[in-house]
Amino acid sequence: MSELHVYLPNLEHNYRVIRSRLHSKTDLIAVVKAGAYGNAAIPIARRLEELGVDALAVAYSEEGILLRKSGIKKPILVFYPQLEGLDTLITHQLEPCLYSTTLLEKFGSLAKKNNEKNYPVHIKYNTGLNRIGFAPSQVSWVLNQLNEPFLDLKSVYSHLAASEASKDDSLSKLQLKTFLDLRKHHLELTPKSPKFHLLNSSGVFNYPEYQFDAVRVGIALHGYANQPHWDQELKVVSELKSKICQIHTVKKGAYVGYDHGWKTTRESLIAVLPVGHADGIGRHFGHHKGRVFVRGKWAPIVGNICMDLLMIDVTETPCKEGDEVSFFGTSHPASDFAERGNTISYELLTGLGPRIKRIVHKTI
Ligand SMILES: *Cc1c(COP(=O)(O)O)cnc(C)c1O
């Protein structure tokens, strides 16, 4: 079967590299949404907790509940809480990131009804990504709503639209300026001093001077920082492996796969792998775009990728049924594989399905 091997010592290496790029007082919030980028949320969150991470973050409440149920004690931010089920945040001591008037009002009345005292919340502003968040002009309204004993504003943040772009990217500069103004207003309007944060993984590498009081790091913990020269400092955490389940000879001029996806130009050896688009290796990797490593050589994916299986051409790659193949790993990063299918490491890693067994290695 197909397996995703997750090497925790490499996660630890990346954690230390990221820490070394931060001031000692900057908090590291580890983003473990989407099953820690497809790599197995619980063991990764546990190791990060052991390493002394300041907080964890997930996208949705259910992800946070799963971490709490597995015994995670650190603060957990929920980036995108939805209006339904807000009470479960409180039940599981999850910290909502409030991004809209409706959400803030609704969470505020819930905290009041429950007689909460200083329930930790975070506020998200939109400074230019134009995705989610309060408009900076809403700052006094927001602070007015928060001026209640049942809520405690722990942090104020925003998100860069192009943190990996070159350093003089004018949009990032504009977002930074908006964020600095916002921070100034906040500090003028309230005696409370929440933490401020702006940077994700590539932000930490590209704009360490904007780290403020905390950073929110996801993909870099897994070995990817969105620029090859930054990646060199990190270690790839996971390797996707599969095993050849059949090899057969196909005559010259025959077709391989659905819809006559590929026509052989010579007598060919075709190997079949038990992984398909239902497992997250999408059809965009078919037709020679993607390739896998077999016995020290690359073999291209041929024809259309099926739901549960895909075919590779091993005519020039001596191998046998049962041999292991690797899609990506420490020596051939997922970012390279992703690029071959016109996608990014984020989509590839988080799209790996539940049929791929996660095998977590505590040591190497
Ligand atoms: C996912 C996410 C992050 C982490 O981004 P990386 O590029 O993976 O480091 C940070 N902040 C927010 C708001 C996010 O949604």
The ligand as an SDF file (V2000), in Angstrom:
LIG
                    3D

 15 15  0  0  0  0  0  0  0  0999 V2000
   -2.4920   28.7570    7.1520 C   0  0  0  0  0  0  0  0  0  0  0  0
   -2.2200   30.0570    7.7880 C   0  0  0  0  0  0  0  0  0  0  0  0
   -0.9250   30.3720    8.2280 C   0  0  0  0  0  0  0  0  0  0  0  0
    0.2800   29.4860    7.9690 C   0  0  0  0  0  0  0  0  0  0  0  0
    0.7980   29.7510    6.6910 O   0  0  0  0  0  0  0  0  0  0  0  0
    2.1390   29.0280    6.1810 P   0  0  0  0  0  0  0  0  0  0  0  0
    2.4090   29.6900    4.8830 O   0  0  0  0  0  0  0  0  0  0  0  0
    1.8220   27.5910    6.0480 O   0  0  0  0  0  0  0  0  0  0  0  0
    3.1710   29.2780    7.2130 O   0  0  0  0  0  0  0  0  0  0  0  0
   -0.7390   31.5570    8.9150 C   0  0  0  0  0  0  0  0  0  0  0  0
   -1.7720   32.3940    9.1450 N   0  0  0  0  0  0  0  0  0  0  0  0
   -3.0260   32.1370    8.7140 C   0  0  0  0  0  0  0  0  0  0  0  0
   -4.1020   33.0970    9.0190 C   0  0  0  0  0  0  0  0  0  0  0  0
   -3.2990   30.9650    8.0170 C   0  0  0  0  0  0  0  0  0  0  0  0
   -4.5420   30.7120    7.5840 O   0  0  0  0  0  0  0  0  0  0  0  0
  1  2  1  0
  2  3  1  0
  2 14  2  0
  3  4  1  0
  3 10  2  0
  4  5  1  0
  5  6  1  0
  6  7  2  0
  6  8  1  0
  6  9  1  0
 10 11  1  0
 11 12  2  0
 12 13  1  0
 12 14  1  0
 14 15  1  0
M  END
$$$$
